[in-house]
Amino acid sequence: MKSVKPKKFLGQHFLKDLQIAQDIANTVDACPDIPILEVGPGMGVLTQYLIAKERPVKVVELDFESVAYLKENFSRLGDNIIEQDFLRMDLNKVFDGNPFVLTGNYPYNISSQIFFKMLENKDLIPCCTGMIQKEVAERITASPGNKSYGILSVLIQAWYKVEYLFTVPEHVFNPPPKVKSAVIRMTRNGTRQLGCDEKLFRQIVKTTFNQRRKTLRNSISPILGKGHPLSADLIFNERPEQLSVEEFVELTNRIKRALDESSDK
């Protein structure tokens, strides 16, 4: 079968450099002995190195042309080629509820959504690696006070240790993307409970960063209520990018107590 033509609407940029593909595949070794799920294998440039690791590998691919190519060229995968949209999958069914490593050369147009799904299934995914747009990688790995620090930074770092591994230039892809890429690795940290209302935590993080130029006093008012006495505290003079994960947890607990007290009156 001839090569698969990259499809712009699927955000496909096929990696051509085999050494980089092998280096990406080796990032899963941080979580040995558990199965691997690869997202968006395309023509299998990464897949060939993953299946050589002698542990269960499944791939999920939405593009019918890529699926046909994989079936013809990777017979070893057999029934482990899943023709679905990863974002719509029930991940509990992939390896019968057992944990797995998530990896891939992720489509740039849905990489953030992939990581939000990872967070929803964090107890199934102790390790996530792969290649994404460099700008997104910088956001995920950013520290407080950095202009790249944002929603993804806080929500992922609450549960995962994040590592920016290496940068990938544009010319090693077909077609070359207009931006640089980067390979990252995220491994579950020791946190099992945040110590706060997790739904409210996510709401506070998203609400404040969606108005990141405002102080917390102004951006939090839709949740806390305008002019609430709690907002007089000094922390509300800060902007969201100045707060660590731990400070967002503390803020969540303070706001939760204030909301509970208001509802009791």
Salt bridges, closest charged atoms under 4 A:
ASP29 OD1 - LYS53 NZ 3.08
ASP29 OD1 - ARG55 NH2 3.94
GLU54 OE2 - ARG76 NH2 3.41
ASP63 OD2 - LYS7 NZ 3.12
GLU65 OE1 - LYS7 NZ 2.62
ASP85 OD2 - ARG88 NE 3.59
ASP123 OD1 - ARG188 NH1 3.24
GLU135 OE2 - ARG139 NH1 3.53
GLU138 OE2 - LYS134 NZ 2.55
GLU163 OE2 - ARG185 NE 2.97
GLU170 OE2 - LYS180 NZ 3.68
ASP233 OD2 - ARG254 NH2 2.00
ASP260 OD2 - LYS256 NZ 3.01
